[in-house]
């Protein structure tokens, strides 16, 4: 491609992107399309004709497809092409983050693959800590919270408003601990092998606006969407503000659909698209423009509002159907406190989760832990192993495995 004309390079790029998107589109969205066509036909009185395909989603397809797209676009933009099939295959299939990310750029991972990995004691200590931390996040926090979440979201009509609100907040922290826990494990495994994988989370529920939330949540996806989709659509280069808002909105909607073949994900993307556009409008000169320098009380209020908006979006993300999501909202709006309150254990765990979020914002736990004497670290790992054994439930899997 480098030796050919720009026109030929563009043709190769389009062909590669088409093949990548066709593969993920077939496996993830064929049944959504067929189901929508059947439902539309039934609405207009026509008998459904399209069969539901029995497809098995390839492991990690959403993540390694994005990594292949990154490579294609980066080479087209001028980065050197990888000549070694072995190194390229390892980049695409690097097992520690293959199933659920982070999405690693070729410029980050390929140079590390080419150099000889060296054993670094401090790096290995950090890797072991991240492995343990990830397992605690997943098994102790996420899975414990998930038990109440699954019960309420399966049949929201059976619970009062307080139990439902606990479930909504519990899901916000369940998906955070579940996904960031997997990320910690992926980064930790990478460090043990001599590889540095970028962070994917930065205490997202401390964000003061929705833009900051996306700078802290699933960082590899949000930056990927910015660099490869938003900028490709025109980004902020256009002089028309309306076009910038449209580009932002389209990016978030497609980001929502990337998560799966369910219209609830599309609605989640629409919701965040609207929030991002409103945030951008405020930045562009509204009298309600976001203020960086304000009182501590004002900052806390901004954080609380942002967190609750994110939780409102999580209702669509978690619900199996649109009707169940609406039922959750109705339950919250009804302010029904009759009957017993379910999820008291989840509420206690939520308090611990919130406290840990705040403390981690002020205290670098990783650096403190690896500075401890080795015997103390070993004792701590023993305690962690016991706690994990107590909380372990074999039926729970990582949420992002389904994407």
N, C-alpha and C positions, 0 to 999 in steps of 0.2 A: 504494500500500500504506500509506503514512504517513497518508493521510487516512481510510482505512477502519478497520474494527474490528480488534482483535487477532486475532479468529478468522479474518477474511479474510486478514490478513497471514500467519498460520500456514498457511492453505491454499495461498497462493502459494509459500511457502517449501517446503512438502512437494512441490508440483508441480515446482518448479525442481530440487530435489534428486533427485527421482525421474527426471526427464529426463536429468540429468547422469550419475547412476549407471547408468541403463539404457544409455546410449551406451557408457560405458567397460566396462560388464559384458558387453555383446554382443560388442564387438570383442576384448576380452582374455580372456573366460572362457567363451564359448559352446563352443569346442572342448574345453576342459577338462571341462565338464559333460557334453557328448556322449560324450567318450572314457570318462569315468567310468561313465556309464550303460551303454555298450557292454561295458566290462570287467566290470561287475557282472552284466549279463545273461549274458555268456559263462561267468562263474564258476558261475552257477546252471543252466547248460545251455541257455540261450536264445541264439539266433543274434543277433549285433549287427545293429541296424537303422538306426542314426543315422549319416548321412554326415558326414565331416569337411568343414567349411566352408572354402573358399579365401578367407580374409579378409586384407586388407592393413591393418595397424595404422596408423591416422592418425598423422602425425608429432607427437610431443609430447602425445598425448592425456592421459596420466597427469598431466602438469604443468598444462596449461591447464584441465583439468577441476577440479583442486583449487583453482585460482585463482578459477574461477567459483563453486565452492562457498563459498570464503572470502567473496566479495562478497555472495552471497545471505544467508549467516548474519550477516555484519556489518551489513547493512542491516536485517535482522530485529531485531537486537539494539540498533538505534538510530542507526547511522552514516548520514550523508546518502546518498541514492541519487544515482548519476551520471546527469545529464540529457543529456549529450552522447554520442551513439552512437559518434562518431569516437573520443573519448577512451576510452570503454569498450572499443571494439574494439582500440585500441592497447594498452591494459592487458592484455587477454587474449592478444594475439598479439605482444607485445614480443619481437622476434626474438632478442636476445642470449641470453636464458635460456629460450626457448620449448621447446627440444628436451629438455633435461635439467636444468632448474632453474638456480638456486634457485627455490623457490616463493615468489613475492613477494606480500605482502598488498596489498589495494587502498589501505589507508591510507598505505602507503609509496610506491607507484608513481604513483597517480592525481594527487596534488598536484604531483609532479614533471612529469607530462605537461602539466598546466595552465599551469605557469610557463614562461617563455621560457628555454631552455637557454643558458647562458653558457660561453664558452671560458675555462677556467682552466688556465694553463700547468702548474701543479703537478699538477692532476688528470689532465691529459693525459700527463704524465710517468709518473704512477703507472699509468695505463691501459696505456701501452706496456710498462711493466715486467711487469704482470700478464699481458698477452698473451704475452710472451716466456716468462715463468715457466710459464704453462699449457702452452705448446707443448713446453717441455723436460720437464715432468712427464709429458705424454702420450707423446711420441715417443721420448725418451731413456730414461726409466725404465719407464713402464707397458708399452709395446710390447716392449721388450727382455725384461722379466720375463715377459711374456705368452707368449713363444715356448716357454719351458720349461713353463709352466703348462698350455698347450694340449696339449702332447705327453703329459704325465703324466696329466692328467684324461681324455684321450681313451681311454687304455688303461692304467689303473693297475696291472694285473696284471704288466706287463712291467718294472716298476721296483722297486728295493729300498727299504727304509725311509728311508734317508738322502735319496735322490733325491726320494722322495714328500714328506718333511718340508720339503725345500727348496721344492718346488712349492707346498705349503700356505702357507708363509710368504711366498713370492713372490706368491701371489695376493692375500694381505692387502695388500701394498704396491702390487700392480698396480691393484687396484680403487681404492685410495686415490689414487694418482697420476693414474689415468685420470679419476676423477670430480672430484677437487679441481682437476685441470688444466682440465677443461671449465669448472668454476665460475670459475676465475681468468680464463679467456678471456671468459666472459660478463660478469663484473664489469669487466674491462678495457675491453671494447667499450662497456659502459654509461658508463664514465667518459669515454671519448673522445667520446661523444654528449652528455655533460653530465648523466648519470643516476647515482645512487648505488644500487647493488644490495647487499643485506646479505650478509655473509660466510656461507659454508655449512659451513666446516670450521675446526677449531681444534686441530690436532695430536692427533687422536683416540687414537692409540696411546700417548700419555702418560697416559691416563686410569687412575685407580687403582681404579675399580669400574665396573660395567656402567652404572649411572645416569649417571656422569660421561662415559662413552663416548658415550652418546646425547645428552649436552649438547654434545659436540664433533663428532659425526659427522652429516652431512646435517642440519644444524641447522634448516633451513627445514621439512623433513619432520617431524622429531621435535616441534618446537614446534607445527606444524599439527595433528598427531595429538593433542597435549596439549590445545590450545585448542578444537578442533572435534569431536573424537571422545571423548577421555577425559573432558573436562568435561561434554559432552553426556550421557554415560553416568551421570554423577553425580559423577565425579572423586573427590575426597577429602572431599566435603561430608557424606557419610553417616557416621554414628557407628559403623557396623559395619565392623571392619577387613576381614572376609572379603569384603565388597562392594567395598572399595577394591582388594583384590588381584584380584578378578574383573575389575573395570574395567581395571586395568593389563594383565592377561593378554589380554583381548579386544582392547585397543588394539594390542598388539604382534602378535598373530596377524593382525589385519586389515592392519597395516602390512606384514607379510610377504607376504600375498596381493596387496597392491597392486603388488608388484614384478613379478608375472607369473602366467600360467596354468600353473603347474607345482606339484605337491605338494611338491617340494623347498623352494620358497619358503614354503609353509605350515609345514613342519617347522622351517625357519629362524626363522620368526615365533614358533612354539611354544617353541623353545629360548630365544630372547631373552625371551619372556614369562615363562618360568620363572625366568630369571636376574633379571629386573626385580622379580618378586614376592619372590624370596629376598632381594634387596637391600633391598626395602622392609620386609620382616619384621625384618631386622637393624636397620634404622633405627628401628623401632617399639619397641625395648626389649630385644632379645635380649642375652644376655651376650656374644655375639659381635659386638656392635655396632661398626660401622665407626668408626675413630678418625681424626680429622683431624690431630691433633698426635701424631706418632710419629717414630721414628728414620728416617734416610735409608735404611738397609738395609730397614726395614719398608716404606717407601714404594716402594722398588724392587721388592720381592717382590710387593706388591699390583699394581703395574703389569705385571709379568711374568705373573702369574696372570690378570689381566684380558685381556691381549693374547692369551694362549693360549686362553682361553674364546671370545674373539671369533673367533679363527682356526678353532676347532672348528665354530662356526656357519657360517663362510665355506665350509667343505667342502660343506655341504648347498646353500648358495647357488650355488656354482659348478658342482656336479655336474649333469649332464644328467638323470640318473635316481637314484632312491633306492638302487638296487643298486650303482651306481658310487660313491656316497658311502660306503656300508658297506664297499666294497672298499678305499677310501682309509683308513678307520679300521682295518681289518684289517691293512693294510700297515704302518701306524704302530705298531700293537700288537705285530706280529711281531718287531720289532727285527732285521730281516733286513739284514745288511750285506754279503752276498755279491755278487759281480759288481762292475762299475765304477759309480762315482758319476756320475750325469748332472746337469747343471745347475751346473757349477762357475762359469761366467760369471754365471749368475743369482745365485749365492751371493755373488760379489764385489759385484754391483750391490746386493744386499740389504744388505751391510755399509755401503755408501755411503748407501743409503736410510735405514737406522737412524741413522747419524751425522747426516745432514741433519735428521732428525726431532728429534733431541736438540738440535742446534745452533740450529734455528729456535725451539726453546722458550726459548732464552736470548738470542737476537739478532734484532732487527727488521731483516731484510734489506732490506725495501722502503724504509724511511726512509733507511738507509745508502746504498742504490744511487742514489736520486734526489738525494742530497746531493753526489754526485760531479760533477766538471766535465762539461759536455756532451760534449767530445771523448772523454773516457774512457767515457762511456755509449755513444757511437756505436761505439767500438772493441769494447766488450763485446757489443753487439748483433751486430756482424759475426762475432765468435767464436761466438756462440749460433747464428747462421744456418748457419755451417759445420757445427757439431755436429749440428744438426737434420737437415741434408742427409745427413750420414753415417749417421745412425740411421734415417732415414725409411723406412717400409715401407707402401706404399699399400693393402695388404689389411686393415690394422687399422682398426677403427672404435671410437668411444667405447662403452664397455660399457653405459652408461645409455641409449643410443639405443634399445635393445630394450624399454625400459619405457615 
